[in-house]
């Protein structure tokens, strides 16, 4: 009689199957059973031991159920994900290095995948950053520290104002700006006419049979320029245009997420070199880098939100100082927990890491700015 193969008790597949069966029983106890479960996987035909196929990973899902049942199950899964996400955020914000240490130790069931958490957080962070750029008004500040009991947070030249006064100020500012542009155009036209007249007089004053030496030299220099030099001259003239500078700043801001994503593996490489005696592989350092960058995005949003609320109680400065202090101390505690060096050695290596990574970011910003200047 053939014997069925058995798995050892400590095999991960046994633990997974046991956890899946427990989840099925718990769901059934609450009146949300998965319905009839097939004996074999509908995708590959392997005999099923739980709601997931151990061969191909497909979920044994039953479509012949009511819409309300499927909706409640999806809602339950959503709130389960939501709770896991917020637990990870709290751990990441206030327990430096703990989320990474748990992940590298194999405790991953209660965590969102690090890269997915990073992408979601970065998306929200840069979405808010881009949205804040559209709130720029000429001469009017919105949401400044106006204090409690003041109209609606509008200030004009540092003085509180109502919304109507702010709108009037915006309209007046736009009208003044348009008038100033017209005056600037007239002045530029007058200067151009005056310059042409002066150049004509100087040309007439020169002997007719002898060309002006300066004009000949400038024409020769212009002919000797390469196409790239002419392109640089053209871009330099465009840089004087406020619209071009604004377009360049928006393009640079839009490139920041890609730049930081490219620099993230370099951060992991630097920690791999500095803490090579820890015995951790590069992927473990990459998880630490992902979690650290995710913390920065989360903490900046967390800080700005509490600073905004603290302004109503005149505590914005205190909250900002405390938040920035934690942002500076966080890497020391994180690296100390992850790599178990002495405090003195951790402080030294954190300083080296900060300096090298700052130079890397500065180089990345410079190269990005140059490429955008040439591409626009």
Helices and strands as residue ranges (DSSP letters): H 12-29, H 67-94, H 98-104, H 114-133, E 140-142, E 154-156, E 159-161, H 163-205, H 213-224, H 227-238, H 242-274, G 276-278, H 282-310, G 311-313, H 316-339, H 343-375
